[in-house]
Amino acid sequence: MPLREVYLDNSATTQVYPEVIKTMQQIMGEKFGNASSLHRRGTEAERILQASRRAIAGILGAKNEEITFTSGGTESNNLAVLGIARHYLRRGRHLLTTAIEHASVLEPFKQLEREGFSVSYLLPDERGIISPREVTAALTPETTLVSIMHVNNEIGSIQPLSQIAAAIKTKNPATILHVDAVQSFCKLPLSPEALGIDALSISAHKIHGPKGVGALYLRAGTLLEPLFRGGGHEKGLRPGTENIPGIAGLALAAQMGIKDRKVKASHLQNLKEKLINVIQSEHPRVKLNGPRMEEGAPHIFNLSFPGFKGEIILHALEQKGIYVSTSSACHAGSKDPSHVLKALGLKKESLEGALRFSLSYLNTAEEIAYAATQINAVIHKLKKYHGL
Ligand SMILES: Cc1ncc(COP(=O)(O)O)c(C=O)c1O
């Protein structure tokens, strides 16, 4: 075990707040009822469920009944994409998404293609941004669903959602817009109502909450075909006994995460700029992939170290207690380069030498200074080893 650790893989997952652990433990131990039971234990659990729903709805500026709890971002995305496309099948069979979505969006679209839908995949520009004009151009009268993520989990590009939503609603008011907001929830301003979003996915473990719990916002009047059949929980949209400790953990993490959001964002932006500047000043060939420094999300960025393999740097940094990743966590075992970086048009050398850094507002300036020093030292050592 290294002497100290600096965790810079917060897009993969985050450390759970001690307050969240405590609340969940209390609920598991003392308030273990089933929210559907009619006795006191049941109403106690039901009250926690409804308070959690109010908390998430409040943060999103939504109505309580527009929030459905799920087992996480993957389920929320599957439920939205498969459920909406299948429900509105008779309206049309054309769907629109982007080439840089998370696998939990792309794979459901692949499934829908097998079911006879036609899917268009929009490419981003070199900064990882999808043009609202291209969204408009790709819409057909048959397009029932558009799914576009808010913040990309590998490069931190932020999609211009309000322009995209306006473009869709102007050309095709009945088309439904789903947004994977797993990496932006509690980090960027996000109001589905104000932006014109009809469905939106969130996940607890990206905001210092527990794994295996998330939610889907579904605008009142938007319908979907459920994935599961069973009891009538969550208005039948997501049957299954509710995970009350997890849901309470999600609500508490969100309430803690949203507090002083702007202060946290500016702290993160400072850390990000510091880390990139210190590395690039010593290693000028290191390249920032995707959005420019000032336009990307403050907590996620991707650097290419040309001439080196990302994985080699990752393990060298691990020895120093610094944890980063080569791409998204679900893709980490794969030998193929990241589909997101490929969609940016990166050359082989940049693809191979890419590393993702993802910060939490709990990272300190001192941690970032330590990480920058260690990263620079590792690169110097590798250059020397390779005679560069
Ligand atoms: C953009 C994005 N969407 C969806 C997910 C899946 O969320 P979960 O891990 O809660 O299933 C992730 C997780 O990596 C993500 O980064």
The ligand as an ORCA input file, in Angstrom:
! r2SCAN-3c Opt
* xyz 0 1
  C     -22.590      8.785    -18.264
  C     -22.954      7.561    -17.497
  N     -24.156      7.015    -17.666
  C     -24.540      5.913    -16.992
  C     -23.699      5.290    -16.102
  C     -24.155      4.053    -15.387
  O     -24.518      4.333    -14.068
  P     -24.534      3.152    -12.961
  O     -23.106      2.822    -12.679
  O     -25.250      3.770    -11.795
  O     -25.298      2.027    -13.539
  C     -22.413      5.818    -15.899
  C     -21.461      5.127    -14.994
  O     -20.296      4.994    -15.280
  C     -22.037      6.989    -16.613
  O     -20.823      7.530    -16.462
*
